Amino acid sequence: MSQSHPTTAPIGILCALPEELRLYREEVERATAATHGGIEVVRGTLAGCRVVLVESGIGKVNAASAATVLVERYACDRLLLSGVAGALDPALSIGDVVVGTRVVQHDYGRADDDGIVAYQPGGAPVPGAGDRVGWPLRADLLAHVHAALAEEPLPGIRARSGDVPHVPAVHFGTIATGDVFVASDAVRERIRARFGALAVDMESGAMAQVAERYGVAWLVVRAVSDLAGREGLVDFGVFLEDAAHTAAALVRRLVPVL
């Protein structure tokens, strides 16, 4: 596997939930902790690389705050968000991994009678303000992900009752972010149709917005914990830890080559 350009700066790893972050914290060597604005930050070494871990909390404001702390206070020049997401594409199964080649914020824009008209976050939500929505993943980071996938398969995830265990597949595409947990078939289809997104979460778009503002690299690795429909809350509770474990397995491969 090819190595990335050497850098002395640490990698910032964000997770929204304690179940997600615990999978990294248990493996970090020489860990030291501090708190900034109510956010606990853990510094140490993971897979031989300097990392800074943070449990951001749920939602876009929390993710943006944590990302800012990692860049401003710890000089991280790469931000990696790991955890779970809801599937928008019906071809995805619980446990599958989505690598965000583009992230958008589906709830930023202008509300009219037909719903929300999406605009690029930070811009004026008025006609003529531009039609660009979202941020693309850097090509070199995408290459590192593909190289990491050349290793052994990801760990399997337990199945629903009566189903066979599922060996996760890795998908590449758009991840849509908003400050709502999607548990509606109609909303799921609306977001998927508007953005062509594979998955939905509540943090990635905000982290990417901060990273782009500071000019630092970002990467999002999400494993599917639910199918973002009527049974989403039930599946989320059942599969959260297993899905987070799958995402973390891929992230561990990526840390040495980012």
N, C-alpha and C positions, 0 to 999 in steps of 0.2 A: 504494500500500500504506500503510495507516495505521501511524503510529509509536506505540510503547508509551510509557508514562509516563517522562519523563526521569529519569535516575538517574546519580549520579556513581560508583556502585559498579561494579566490573568484573564481567564474566561469567566464571564458572569453567567450563572445558571439560575434561572427563575422557575419556580413552581408556585402554583396558586394555592395548593392544598398541602397539609402536613403529610398525608399519605403518599404524595408524590415526592416531596423533598426528602422524606426519611430514607428512601432508596439510595440516595446519594450520600446523605450525611453519615450513614453507617459505614461507608467505605472511605471517607475522607481521612487522610493522614495529617498529623500535626495541626489539628483543627483549633482555631481560636475564634471566639464569638464576640460580637459587639451589637449594639442596638442603635438605630438611627430612625427617628420619627416613628417609633413603635415597630419598626421592621428589624427582625433579628437577621444578622449577616454572619455567615460562617466562612472563614478563610482556611484554606488548606491545600492539599495535593490529592488529585484524583487521576489515576492512570498515568502517574508521573508528571502531570501538568498542574500548574497553579490554577486554582479555581476559587471563585467567590460564590457561595450559595445563598439564596434568599427565598423565603416563603413570602410571596407578595401579598397573598390574600386574593379573594375573588373580585373580578371586575376590572374595567379599563383604568379607572383612577388608581387603584392599587398597583396594577401592573406598571403604569407609567411612573408612579412614585418610586417603585423598586428599581426600575430600569435607570432612572435618573441617579439614584444613590450609587448604583454599580458603576456608572460612567464617571460621575463627578467625584465621588469619594475614593473609589478603588481603581480608577483608571482602566476599567475593562474596555478592551477594544473589540470584543466579540460577545454578543449576548445570545444565549441559547435558552429557549423556553421549552420545557418538557412537561408532559402530563397527558390528560385525557380530553376527549372532545366528543361531540355528538355527530353521528354520520348524517349527511344530507343525501348523498348518492346511495340509492338502494342497492347498488352492487357491492357496497362495503359490508363487512361483517364485524361483529363485536370482536375486538382484539386486533383488527387490522391497524396499520400505522399509516398516518398521512404526514408527509413532509410538505410543508408549505412552500410552493414555488411562487406564490403570490398571496398576500394577505390584504383583506379589505375590512372596513368597518360598515356593517350593513345597516346600522341604526344612526349614522350621521348623514344629515342632509336636510331636506325640506319635506314636511308632511302636508300632503294635499288629499283630496277626496279618494284617490286611488291608493293611498299608502305613502310610504317614504320614498322620495326621489333621492338616490344616493349621490353624494358629492365627496370629493377628497377632503378628509378631515383637516381642519385649519383654514380651509377656503370658504369664501362666501357662498351659501347655498342658494344662488340666484342664477337665472339663465345667463349664459355667456361666460360663466366663471371657469369653464373648462370641463372636459369630459373624462379626464384621467381619474380613475378610482383605484386605489390600492398601491402596494409597493411590491416589486418583483424581488425574488431571491437572487443574490449574486451568483454568477455562473461558476466561479471557483468553489463556492461552498456546495453547490449542487454536485459538482464533480467529486468532492470529498464524501458526500453521502453515498453516491454510487459505488465508490471504492470500498466503503465500509460494508456495503451489502454483499460484496464478493466473499465475505466470510461465511461462517455457518449460519443456518436459518435462525430466525428469532424463536424464542421459547414459545411453546404452545399455550393456549389459554383454555381454561375449563369451559365446558359447554353448558348451555341450558339443559335442564332435565330432559333426557331422552335423545339429545343430540350427541354427535361424536365430537371429541375435542377438536378445536380449530387451530391450525397452524397459521399465524398471521401473515398476511401479504402486505407489502409496502406499496403505497400509492403516492403519486406526486400530483399536486394541483393546488387550487385555491382554498384557503381557509377564511371563513367569514367570522368576524368578531362583533359582538354586541353585548350590551349590559342586560341581557335576559337569558334565562335558561329555556331553550326551545323544547317544548313538550307538546307540540301540535303538528299533526300531519299537514295541515294547510299552510302554516307558517314555514315549516320545513321546505315544502315544495316551492313556496314563493321566493325564499332566499336562494334556493338552488337554481331556480329558473333565472333569477335576476343576475346572479354573479357566476353561474357555472361552478359553484363551489362544491367541494367534496365533503367538507366538515364545517362545524360551527363551534365556536368557543367564546369565552368572555374576556380574554386577555391579549391574544397574539397581536391584533391590530394596533393596540396601544403601545406594546413594547416596540413594535416595528416603527411606529411613528416617532418615538423618542430616539431610537437608534439612528433613523434617517436624519433626524435633526442634528445629531452629534457627529454624523459621518462614520459611525461604527457598523461593523458587520452584524447581521442577525440571522438566526435560524430557528425554525419552529418544528418540533417533532411531537406529534400528537397520536395517541392510540385511542381507538373508538371504544368508549365505555357504554354507549347507548345509541339508539337509532333516531333520536331527536323527534320522536312521535309520542303518541298517547301513553306508551309504556316507558317513556324515557326516564322518569324519576325512579321507577322500580329497578330498571336495568342499571342505572347509574349506581345505585346503592349496592347492587350485587357484584358488579364487575369493576368498580373503581380501582381497587388495589391491583387486580390482575392486569388491567389495561395499563395502569401506570408502570407496572413492572416491565411490560413489553416495550413501552417507550423508552424507559431507562436503559434497557438492554442495548438498544441501538445507540443511544447517546453515549454510553461508555465506549463504544467503538469509535465514535466521532471525536471525542475530546482529544486524543493524541494527534489527530491530523487536521484540526481546525487551524 
